[in-house]
Amino acid sequence: MSDALHRLLKVIKENDGINDKARLASVVAAAFHLIKDRSIYYCSDFAVRFSSSAGRNFGNTVLSLSNLRKYDDRPFIVCLVTPSENYCLMANTTFLKKISHSSQELRENNIRGSFNGSDIVREFVGIPNTPENFDRLYAIHEEIGFEGNLARLVEATNNISPSGARYHVGEDALAAILDAPSRRRVRRIR
C-alpha cells in the first residue's frame, strides 16, 4: 500500500464518530492537499468519495461509471461515514457487481449509468473488501483495469430484470417515509 493511502486510512480511522461527511472530507482534503472534482477528492495516489448512512450498509448512488473511469487507474476508496465509525471500501471497477442506476443504455461503446453503495462487493474471491486487504485487492484490479471490467459490467447490468413483485410498505417503512421531510428540514437548519 502506498504511504499516502496508508496515511489516508489512518486519518479516516482517527475521525471515527465525526458523523459529518462534509467535515471529514474537509479534514482529509486539507491533510493531503487533494483536488476536488465534484464529489471526488483525489491525488496521484488515490481518489476518495465520501458517503453517509445510519449504518454500515448503504444504497446511495456513489458515482457514474464514466466518472469512475477517470480514477480507476489508482485506488478508488468509498468512505462511508456513520454516526459511530467510518468504513472504507475499495470501489474500482473490479469490485462492482453491476451498474444499477439509469444504466439501460450501457454498452461497451456507450458508458452510461451509476453505481450504488450496494453494488460494491464486500468480498472478492474470498478476500474481504477491508483496508487491511486493499494492497491485495488493488493488485488484482491493476491486472484487469477498466477495459477488462467493462464487458463484465455491461453483461451483469443488462441481465438485471424486474422481480415483478409489487413493493408493500410496512408500518416501520411508512413511519420512516412520512418522517423524511422533518429529517430533511433539521439538516438544513444546522
C-alpha positions in Angstrom: 0.0 0.0 0.0 1.3 3.4 -0.9 2.3 5.6 2.1 -0.3 8.2 1.0 -3.1 5.6 1.0 -1.9 4.2 4.4 -2.0 7.7 5.8 -5.4 8.4 4.3 -6.9 5.3 6.0 -5.3 6.3 9.3 -6.8 9.9 9.2 -10.2 8.4 8.4 -9.9 6.0 11.3 -8.8 8.7 13.6 -12.0 10.6 12.8 -14.4 7.7 13.6 -17.6 9.2 15.1 -17.2 12.6 13.2 -20.7 11.8 11.7 -20.4 14.5 9.1 -19.2 13.6 5.7 -18.5 17.2 4.7 -16.4 17.8 7.8 -14.4 14.6 7.2 -13.9 15.5 3.5 -12.5 18.9 4.6 -10.2 17.3 7.1 -8.9 14.8 4.6 -8.7 17.3 1.7 -6.6 19.6 3.8 -4.3 16.9 5.2 -3.5 15.6 1.7 -3.9 18.8 -0.5 -6.5 16.9 -2.5 -8.1 18.3 -5.7 -11.9 18.3 -5.7 -13.8 17.2 -8.8 -17.5 17.4 -7.9 -17.9 14.8 -5.2 -14.4 13.2 -5.7 -11.3 14.2 -3.8 -8.1 12.9 -5.5 -4.4 13.0 -5.9 -2.0 10.8 -8.0 -2.0 8.1 -5.3 -5.7 7.6 -4.7 -9.3 9.0 -5.1 -11.9 9.1 -2.4 -15.7 9.6 -2.3 -17.5 10.3 1.0 -21.0 9.0 1.6 -23.1 8.8 4.7 -25.5 6.4 6.2 -27.1 5.5 9.6 -25.4 2.0 9.3 -22.8 0.0 7.6 -24.9 -0.8 4.5 -25.9 1.9 2.1 -27.7 2.0 -1.2 -27.0 5.7 -2.1 -25.7 6.4 -5.6 -22.0 6.7 -5.4 -20.7 7.8 -8.8 -21.3 7.4 -12.6 -19.2 4.8 -14.4 -17.9 7.5 -16.8 -16.5 9.5 -13.8 -15.1 6.4 -12.2 -13.2 5.7 -15.4 -11.1 8.9 -14.7 -9.9 7.5 -11.3 -9.9 3.7 -12.0 -6.1 3.8 -12.5 -5.5 4.4 -8.8 -7.1 3.0 -5.6 -10.7 4.4 -5.6 -12.0 4.4 -2.0 -15.6 5.0 -0.8 -15.6 6.2 2.8 -19.0 5.6 4.4 -19.4 8.0 7.3 -21.8 6.6 10.0 -22.6 8.0 13.5 -20.0 5.8 15.2 -17.5 4.7 12.7 -16.1 5.4 9.2 -15.9 2.4 6.8 -13.8 2.2 3.7 -14.4 0.1 0.7 -12.3 -0.2 -2.5 -14.7 0.6 -5.3 -12.6 0.3 -8.5 -14.5 -1.4 -11.4 -13.2 -4.8 -10.4 -15.2 -4.6 -7.2 -18.5 -3.6 -8.7 -21.3 -6.2 -9.2 -23.2 -4.1 -11.8 -24.2 -0.5 -12.7 -27.7 -0.4 -11.4 -28.8 3.3 -11.7 -30.0 4.7 -15.0 -28.0 2.2 -17.0 -30.4 0.9 -19.6 -28.3 2.2 -22.4 -24.9 0.9 -21.0 -22.9 -0.7 -23.8 -19.1 -1.1 -24.2 -19.2 1.8 -26.6 -21.7 3.8 -24.6 -20.6 4.2 -21.0 -23.7 5.2 -19.0 -25.2 4.8 -15.6 -24.1 5.0 -12.0 -23.3 2.5 -9.2 -24.8 2.4 -5.8 -23.2 1.5 -2.5 -25.0 -1.8 -2.6 -23.2 -2.6 -6.0 -19.8 -2.6 -4.3 -18.7 -6.2 -3.3 -18.0 -6.7 0.3 -15.8 -9.7 -0.5 -13.8 -10.5 -3.7 -12.7 -14.1 -4.4 -12.7 -14.8 -0.7 -10.8 -11.6 0.2 -12.8 -9.2 2.4 -13.1 -5.6 1.0 -11.5 -4.0 4.0 -8.5 -1.7 4.4 -6.1 -4.4 5.5 -6.7 -6.1 2.2 -6.5 -3.1 -0.1 -3.0 -3.9 -1.3 -4.1 -7.4 -2.5 -7.3 -6.1 -4.0 -5.7 -3.3 -5.9 -3.0 -5.6 -7.3 -5.8 -7.7 -8.7 -7.6 -4.7 -10.1 -4.4 -3.4 -11.7 -4.1 -6.6 -13.7 -7.7 -6.2 -15.1 -8.2 -2.4 -15.3 -11.2 -0.5 -16.6 -11.3 -2.0 -20.0 -11.0 -5.5 -18.7 -14.0 -5.0 -16.4 -16.2 -3.1 -18.9 -17.6 -6.2 -20.8 -18.4 -7.9 -17.4 -20.2 -4.9 -16.1 -22.2 -4.4 -19.3 -23.3 -8.1 -19.2 -24.1 -8.0 -15.5 -26.1 -4.8 -15.9 -28.0 -5.9 -18.9 -29.0 -9.1 -17.1 -30.9 -7.1 -14.4 -34.6 -7.9 -14.6 -37.6 -6.7 -12.6 -38.8 -9.1 -10.0 -42.5 -8.4 -10.8 -43.2 -8.2 -7.1 -45.1 -5.1 -6.0 -43.5 -3.2 -3.1 -45.6 -3.3 0.0 -44.9 -0.6 2.6 -44.8 -2.0 6.2 -45.5 0.1 9.3 -41.8 0.9 10.0 -41.1 1.9 6.4 -44.3 4.0 6.3 -43.2 5.8 9.5 -39.7 6.5 8.1 -41.2 7.7 4.8 -43.6 10.1 6.5 -40.9 11.3 8.8 -38.4 12.1 6.0 -39.5 15.7 5.4 -38.9 16.6 9.0 -35.4 15.0 9.0 -34.6 17.0 5.8 -35.6 20.3 7.5 -33.4 19.5 10.5 -30.3 19.0 8.3 -30.8 22.3 6.5 -31.1 24.3 9.7 -27.8 23.1 11.1 
